[in-house]
Amino acid sequence: GLESNALWGLRLAAKDVKDVHPATAKGLAAIGVKATVKALEKEQASVVFVCEGVPTVLMQHLPVICALKKVPIAVLAAA
């Protein structure tokens, strides 16, 4: 279903990131909502991870942008 397709997309995107050599990793991650939105708009994002503790009002637009750009998004549980 949709959920398994989304998980598969996340796995593929994470694998692509894992296979990048550390010397070429500069600029690989966008940290923060503003930088993430910029990366999505420039089509430079392959996957988006959001921490569970982030206030909804700050990140409510990210799932919409990710859906429009067909970029998988995952919410990570805060430890």
C-alpha positions in Angstrom: 0.0 0.0 0.0 0.9 3.6 0.3 2.7 3.2 3.5 5.0 0.4 2.2 5.7 2.5 -0.9 6.7 5.4 1.3 9.0 3.2 3.5 10.6 1.8 0.3 11.3 5.3 -0.9 12.9 6.2 2.4 15.0 3.1 2.3 16.3 3.9 -1.2 17.0 7.5 -0.3 18.8 6.6 2.9 20.9 4.0 1.0 21.9 6.7 -1.5 23.0 9.0 1.3 24.8 6.2 3.1 26.9 5.4 0.0 28.2 9.0 -0.3 31.9 9.3 0.6 32.5 11.6 3.6 34.8 13.8 1.5 32.0 14.6 -0.8 29.3 15.0 1.9 29.7 18.7 2.2 26.3 20.3 1.6 24.6 16.9 1.8 22.3 17.7 4.7 20.0 20.6 5.2 19.6 21.3 8.9 16.6 23.4 10.0 13.2 24.1 8.5 14.3 27.1 6.4 17.3 25.2 4.9 15.1 22.1 4.3 12.5 24.1 2.4 15.2 25.7 0.3 16.7 22.3 -0.6 13.2 21.0 -1.5 12.5 24.0 -3.7 15.8 23.6 -5.5 15.1 19.9 -5.8 18.3 19.1 -3.9 16.6 16.9 -1.2 16.1 13.2 -1.6 14.6 12.5 1.8 13.4 14.6 4.7 13.7 13.6 8.4 11.8 15.5 11.1 12.1 15.1 14.8 9.0 14.3 16.7 9.5 17.2 19.2 9.3 20.0 16.6 6.2 22.1 17.1 3.6 21.4 14.4 3.1 25.0 13.5 6.8 25.2 12.4 6.8 22.1 10.2 3.2 21.7 9.0 4.0 22.7 5.5 6.9 20.2 5.0 4.7 17.2 4.3 2.8 19.2 1.7 6.0 20.4 -0.1 7.5 16.9 0.1 4.3 15.4 -1.5 4.4 18.0 -4.3 8.1 17.3 -4.9 7.7 13.5 -4.4 10.3 13.4 -1.7 9.8 10.9 1.2 9.4 12.3 4.7 9.8 10.5 8.0 9.1 11.7 11.5 11.7 10.3 13.9 10.8 9.6 17.6 12.7 11.8 20.0 14.8 9.8 22.5 
